Every structure is written in C-alpha cells, then in structure tokens.
Amino acid sequence: QVQLVESGGGLVQAGGSLRLSCAASGRTFSSYAMGWFRQAPGKEREFVAAISWSGAGTHYIDSVKGRFTISRDNAKNTVYLQMNSLKAEDTAVYYCNTVPVVAGYWGQGTQVTVSS
C-alpha cells in the first residue's frame, strides 16, 4: 500500500516557478515508476510527466517539455516537479500517482494557480 501527499502549490504570476513535492509512504516506493497528473477546472485529469523507478528515464507531455522537470529522491520517498515559465493554462490541481496509475492511491492534490 502506498499513500501519497502532494504539496508546494500556490499562486504565481505567469513566467514564475514552483516546485511541487509528492511524499510517499511505504517501503516499496523505490520500486515504482511515478507520475504527475493535473486536472484543470471543467476538464479531465491528464498526465503531465513520469519518471522511472531509478530516475534514469523521464517522459513529458509536449506542452510542458523544456519547462517542467520531474525528479525523485528514493532515500526520501519523494518525487518532485519543478515548474518554470508557468503559463495560465498550467492552472490546475496537481496530483502524483504510480505509473501505471492505481486508483486508490490518489491524494488530495495541490492547487497551482497562474495569473496572467
């Protein structure tokens, strides 16, 4: 069983930066690929970025490539999402989960609001 707690969201102006954290419980965290997802108002939740269990492999949706960086620290059971050059369209609640997703692992998410 894995429990995930997201943090680090907030209100930022367009062009600004935020760093999200996802703290995981469970001794098997390092064996999972992990991902960040987001859900904007009135839209479905979408995949944003993923990282392999070792951190050696990453994948991003096109709209965040070159702006967002996913990383992990297995010693701290934490996954990060560094978000730079934020745009209004990045406004959403951000969640982390394993990859593949396990429905029961969704946390409360962290709100990111980008003002233009």
N, C-alpha and C positions, 0 to 999 in steps of 0.2 A: 504494500500500500504506500502511496506517495501523497503527501499534502503539499500544496504549492501556495505561496503567499507573495503577491506582487506588490511592489512599492516604487516610489520615485516619480510618479506622475505629478502634473501640476499645470499651471497656466504660464504660457511662454509666448513671446512675440514671434511672428514669422521671422525665420532666419536664425532663431535661437537654438539651444541644445538642451537635451535632457538625457539622463541616464536612468534606465529602468533596471530594477533588480527583481529576481524571482528566487526566493529562498525555498528550498525543498527539504522535506523531512524524509527519512528512510535511508537505510544504509546502502540501497542498491541504486541510488541516484546516478552514480558514475557509469552505470551500465546502459543508461537511456540516452538516445538522441532526444534533444529538446527543441522546442519551437516557441516563437512568439506569434500571437494572433491579435487581431483587433476587430472591434465592432463599432462602426460609426452609427449615429442616430438614424433609424429607419432602414438600416442595411443589415445584411447577413454578416456574421463573423467571417473574417478572411485570414488566411495565412499571410504572415509577414516575412519571417526568417526562421531558419533552422540551423542547428549545429550538431555534429556527430558526437558520439559519446566521448571521444578523445579530444574534441575541439579542432581536429585537423581539417574537417570538412564543414563548409558553410554553404547556405543557399538563401537567396533573397528574391522577393518579387521585384519586377522591373522598376516599379515606381519608387523603391527605396534604395536601389543599388547606388553605391557611391555616397550615400548619406547616412545610412544606418549600419552599425556593426554589431553582430552578435558574438558573444564570448562566454566562457564558463570557467569557473574555478571549482573543480571537483573536491578539493580539500575543504572548501567552504559550502559545498552543496548549493551553489548559487549560479544562476545564469543571468547575464546582463544584456541589455540592448542600449547601445549608445546611439542617440539620435541627434544628428546635426542638420543644419539647414532646414529646419522644420517648416512645413507649409500648412496652410489652413486645412487642406484635405487630409492631413495626418491626424486631425482631431478625432478621437475615438477612445473607447475603453480598451486597454491593452491587457492581454492575458498570456500566461505561459501554460504549456502542457507538454507532455511527452510526444514524441513522434514515433509511430502513429499515435494519434490522439486517443486518450481514454476519457470517456465522458465524465466519469466520476471524479476526475482529477481537477476539473475546472475550479478556480478560485474566484475571489470577488473582483479581481482585476484592479487596474489603476487607471484613473482618468487622465488623459492628456488633452489639453485644450490649447490650440494655437490660434492666436488672434492675428488678424491681418491688418 
